[in-house]
């Protein structure tokens, strides 16, 4: 009886100590897990999904890209496991000479824009859907216009001749709304989760930039025949020429209407820090 009592006392002292040791070894230090923990089948134990080495948000991503908005740079930061916020800017300039309806344009294409997007990654891969906006849309085409002396040009199918003593000159522009909503889909994450630090994001979609607005201002003297009578008059004040000029602008605006859905297509390279 005495030996049994001693055994019970020893067990009563040993069991709490063993339980405490076992409990302390199973404690998991709290940390940020960007994804749900997976449960091992049949054991009830949880195993954390791999996260960034820091154990928290994976940092920020900085990238460069080339696309239909021009070359650009962008920065992204994570909001949650499946969401990033992204912003950037694009810039491009190009000059060329072209002739339309007998009028020669020294065109200057200038792309300047700033954009922001919310990237949603519905799965574990890099596929994403990104609503956003062009917060600033400075994309435009401007340039000087001229018709060499003695050459003909047409406005609304009416033929005119540029004066030899006061040739027709002027300016033209094609502009868009200064801000525009956009939506894109793509592949690649500027802020990849896990161990990767590099990505090659691809993007495709469109921005609704509104109906393009073409304006053409002309000055100088033009000669034409109206109802069998020849005239030479100042382009800026002649009512017949101004009426045909307005109709010509409207025709060009109608032809450019599909550009209100401006396509977005880009390929880039990004580094996560």
C-alpha positions, 0 to 999 in steps of 0.5 A: 500500500505504501509503494502504491501511494508513492507511485501515485504521488510520482505520477501526479508530479510527472504528468503536469510537467510532461503536459506542459512540455508538450504544450510549449513545443506545439505553440506557433509564434504569430505571423502574417499569413497571406493565404489560408492555412492548409489542413493535413488530411487525417491529422487536423494539424495546420501547415502554413503556406510559403510566404515572403522571407520577411513573413509579411507583405512582399514589398513593392514592385517597380517595372518598365514597359513598352506599349501603345501608350508609349514607353512607361514606368510603373510601381505596384504595392500589395493590398491583400493576398489577391489584390495590388494597387498599381500606378505609372506614367507613359511618355512618347514623342514622334514627328512626321510629315503627311499629306491629306486632301492636298494639305501637308501637315508637319505632325507631332505625335505626343503621348503623355499619360498617368494611370492607376489600376487595381489588380485582382488575381482571382487564382494563384497564378499571374492572371489578373483583371485590372479596372483603372483610369488614365488620371491624366491623358495628354495624348494628342497630335498637333502640327502646322498645315500648309498648301504650297503656292499654286497647289490645289486642296479639297475641303468637303469635296470642294477644290481650292487653289492656294494663292501664289502671293498669299499661300494657305497655311494654318494648324491642326490638332487631334485631341482626346478627353483629359481623363478616361476609365480603362480596363485591362486583363493580363498575366504577371505580377509586379509584386510576386508572392513567394520567393520570386523577385522578377516578372514579365507582366503582359497587359491588354485592354482599352481606355474609353477616351471619348470621341476624338476632336479634330480641329483645323484652322487655315489662313491665307488666300484660296481661289475657287469657282462657285456657280461659274464665277471665280473667287479669290478670298481670305480663307479665314473670313470667306463663308463658303470656305468656312462652311466646307472647312467645318464639314471637313472637320466633321468628316474627319471626326466621324472617321476617327470615332472608333479611336474613342476605345483606345487599345492598350497593349504592353509588355514589361519587366519588373523587380520586386524589392 
